[in-house]
């Protein structure tokens, strides 16, 4: 009797979170630091490196007029400079910055690869905090980008609090969701619970990169985290500058079916959805229906 052949080992993608401390107004310093961290991560095998929200500019601006001189078009000088680094290192990156488009100011994240800018996302959900008090909200939709690494979706910080945003990306085929973020003190429950929940409920790899340090009275908590498509924590940062890594199996994110006992205990997490019952997600809240007695 022939021996059963061992299953081939899954092809793993090494990803990294570059938890850095951006400095307000110091774009060149921040860009140089991001380039240094990209180099370190790439030489340790990372193919995708995620940076924090507003990594190039800092975040706690006092007014729109104060922030606008730090904003730039996308593509623009910062994305062009990072594209050169990505080309040299053969790496992809997601980085947060401020984008200007005409008279508009956006909190944005750019996805850049060895061939240049792949795409960008403008933050949709804006808290009353930092530059978001003065920024314009993105109009969507939530983009998913096909890359040589896999299908990558982008969100920014507060977006993760809204499960509909991550679900929209998952329905769009995302295998990885990258979340540049600026969590200050008071938001500890987001890395503790939300990151893993978004990964688990959508069967996607979720990469949340926070910043560290202090800025205008706000202390940022670090705690960047990588959760895989099963909801397990694969990497976790402390509250100082560091890079954390994880090796992810993209096939895990492509399989939306969980089989515990074949034919007896199976979960088809997307097929089992009942979207015809979810109208309240996009329509005004209705009065509850009285229970029948």
N, C-alpha and C positions, 0 to 999 in steps of 0.2 A: 504494500500500500504506500503510495507516494506521500511524502511529508507535505503538510500544508505549508505553503510559502508564507513567510512573514510579511505583514503589511508594510508597504514602503513608508519610511518616515515622512511626516508632512513637511512641506516646504515652508519654512518659517521666515517671517519678516521681522527684522529688528527695528524697533521704533524707540524714540527717546523723547523725553521732556526736558527742555533746558530751562530750569527754574532760575531766573536771573533777577537782578535788582535794577530796573530801569531808573534813570535819573531825569527828573523833570527838566524840560527845555534842552537837554543835551543829546541831540540827535546823533551827532557824529560819535560821541562816546558810546551811546547805546548800540549803534550800528556796528561799531568796531567790536564791541563785546559780543554781540550776536554772532558775528563772523568767527570770532575766536571759539565760541562754544560749538558752532557748527563744525569747525575743524576737529575739535576734540571728539565730538559724537561720531562723526563720519569715520575717523580713524579707529574707533572702537566698534565699527560695524553697523552703525545705524544708517538706515536708508530713508527714514522719515523722522524729522526733528521738529517738534512743536515748541513755540515760544509763547510767552504770556500776551495777554491783551495789552495794546498800546506799548509794546516792548520798545518801540523806536522813539517814542515821544514822552513817555510818562502819562499819567492819567488824571491827577487831581488839579485840573485847571479851574481858575476862579471865574472865568467868563468865556464866552464864545470868541470875543476879540483876542483874548490871550491865547487861545488854542489855535486859531486860524493860521498864524504864521508857521506853525509846526506841521500843518497838514500839507498834503501833496497829492497830485493825481496818481492813479494806479492804472497802468504802469507809470512809474516815476523814478526819481533818483534812488530812493531806498530799495525799491524792488529790483531795479536794474543792478545795483551793487550786489544785492544778495543773489541774483541770478548768476552773476559771474562766479561767486563763491560756490554755488550749487553745481555749476558746470565743471569747475575745477575738481570738486570732491565727489561728483556723481551722486548727489544726494538731493532729496526733496525736503522742503521746509514749509511750515505754516507760521506766519508771524503777524502780530497785531500792530496796527499803525492808525494814524488819522488820515482820512482821505478827503480831498476837496474835489468837487465836481460842480463847476459854475459857482453859484452862491451857496451850495449845499456843503455841509460838514458832516462826515460820517465816521463812526467808530467802525473800523474795517479790519478784516483779516485777509491776507494774501497767501495763496498756495503757489509755490515757486518750485520749479524743477530744473534739471540740467539744461533743458531747452528754453528756459525762461519762464515768464509768468504764465501759469495755467488758468488761474481764475481768482476771483475775490468775492468776498461776502460782506455785506453791510448789516451791522447789528440791528435786529428787528425790535427786540424788547428792551426798552431803555429804563433803567431805574433812576430815581432821583439821587444821583451820586456822581461825583467827579465830572468829567467832560460830558457824560451822558445827559446831564441837566440841560446842555446847550446844543447837543448834536441832533441831527435829523435822523429819524428812524428809517431803516431800510424797508423797501417795498416788497422784498422777496422776489420770486419764490426761493425756497431753500435749495441751494445748488448741490448737486452731486457730480464730481469730476472723475472721469475715467483717466487713470494714470497707469504707467507700467507697474506700479506697486499694488494697484487695486482701486476700488471705487471709494473716493474720499468725500465726505460731507463736512461742511463747516458750520459751526455755531460760535457765539461769543458769550461767555460769562452768564448773565441773567437769562439768556435764551434757554439754558439747561433746566431752569425751574419750570418751564412750560413743556409738559410731555408731548404736546402736539408737534413741537418743532423737531425733536429727535425722531418721532414716528414718521413725519413727512420725509425726512431724509432716508429712513430705513425703507419706506415704501418706494422711494426713488432708487433703491438699489445700493445704498451706502453699505460698505463693509467696515469702514472706519469712520468714526466721527471725531474730528479734532475740535477741541474747545479751548482756545486761548482765553484766560480769565484773569481778573483782578479781585480776588476774594479778600476783603478786609476782615478784621476782627468782628465777630457777630455772625459770620457766615460759615462757621465750622461744620454745620450739619450738611452742607452741600457736598463737600468731599466725603464726608462720613457715610452719607446715605444716597444722595441723588445720583452721583456718578455711576455707582454699581447698579442702581435701579434702571437707569437709562440703558446701560449695556445689556442687562438681563432681559428687560421687557421687549427690546428690539432685536436681540441676538446680534449685536454689533460690538466691535471693539471701540471703547470710548477712551479718548486720550485728553485729559484735562490738565493744562499747564497753567499754574498760577505764578504770580510774582512773589517776591519777598521784599523786606525792607520797610522803610517808613517814608511817607510823603505828605507834607502839610497836615500833620496831626493824625493821619490814618496809618495804622500798622497792618501790613498785609501778611497773611498767615501761612503762605507756602502751601504745603500739603497737596502738591500736585499728585495726580494719581492716574494710573493706567488700569482699567478694568477690561477683562476680555469678554468675549461674547457669551460666556456662561455666567457672567456677573462676578467672577472671582477677581480680587485685586492681584495684579501681576507686578506692580511697582508702586512705590509710595515715597514721596520726598518729605523731608523735615521742613524747617522754616528758615533755611539759609540757602545761598546759591549752591546749586548742585545739578547734575544731570542724572536722571534715572532711566533705565532701559528695560525693555521687555521683548521677548521673541514670541510673535503671534502667528497663529495658524489661520489664514484667511478662509480656509474651507469651513472652519468652525462658524464663521459669520455668514457663510452662504447657505448653510443648512438651517432652515427654520423649523425643522421637525425634531422633536425629542422623543426617542423611543426607549422607554424603560423596560417594558415587557412587550415584545412584539405581539400585536393583535389584541393586547389586553390593557396596556397603559402607554398611550402615546399622546403627545401634545403637538398639534400642528398650529404653531403660534400665529401664523399669518392667515392660513386657511380658515381657522376657527373664528376669525373676526366677524362682527355683525354690523358693518358700516351703515346699514339702513336704520339702525337704532341710535346712531350717534349724531343726529341732527342738532342736538343741543350744543355741540361743540362749535358750530358755525352759525347758529341762529340765536336770537334773543332768548333769554331764559324764560321758560314757560312756567305757569303755576303748576304745582304738583297735582297729579291725578289722585282724587280721594280713593282710599282703599275700599274694596267691596266687602261688606259685612252682612 
